[in-house]
Amino acid sequence: MKKLSLAILTAGFTMTFAQKVSDYKYIVVPNSFESFKKQNYGLSNALAKSLKAKQYIVISDNRGEWSSEANSNPCHILNADIKNDSSFLRNKILVEFKDCNNNVIASQKGSSSIKEFEEGFQDALKQALMSVPAANPKEIKTENLTQELQTESVNEAAVQKMVTTAEKTVKYSNGKIVLQKIQLEDNQFILVENNSSVPFATFKATTKKDSFKAKLRSGENTFGYLENGNVIIEIPKGNDEYSKEVFSLVK
């Protein structure tokens, strides 16, 4: 006879905000969690399986594997995390769902009296996910991308001077044009043509690694990211459609 689990379920989310988990279509489930680096105990697979059963589309933390829809709307995606919250007698976990700005949309605790780690943690996860509703995607109300970028105007003369005086030149090309990368701040850089004083695109880092909010010289706002040493820009085509423009590192 299988041992019975004396599970303690904390009813309801311990944190809730304007947006709910069910409002989102995509959820990122990483292969490992910070609290379980040495041993995952099958938590990633268990979490992904449970979310899929609730009609969420589970994606990896490798953005290169995302669909074009997911790539063009990174702020319509949640990031899942599992933290070890165990005590001496019980296996406990905390599941958190964060948006693209690293805000916790919801968190849920689960606890199990099963002492074996793998079985106990998975049982605690099962309890924590019981209150997660099925997916019911809605239009996520995000702030105007122009405001989110908060990109300061770059003086044209200053840009031309930076292009001219840059000691270490890093260049990218899409086969048609060659762009020089200029780092403005730790979290912001521009791509600019050698003979131009207007940036081809301005990038500002998001909370997700190697992902950026971008503003094109046309004034359009979009997203960009780094992949295998290349700069990828999602170029707006209209009607909420995007094309992927790949700028490869010029060696």
Secondary structure, DSSP 8 states (H G I E B T S, - for coil): -------EE--S-SEE-SS-GGG-SEEE--SS-GGGSS--TTHHHHHHHHHHHTT-EEE-S-GGGS-HHHHH-GGGEEEEEEEE---SS-EEEEEEEE-TTS-EEEEEEEEE---SHHHHHHHHHHHHHTT-------------HHHHH------HHHHHHHHHH-SS-EEEE-SS-EEEEEEEETTEEEEE-TT-SS-SEEEEE-SSTTEEEEEETTS-EEEEEEETTEEEEEEEEETTEEEEEEEEE--
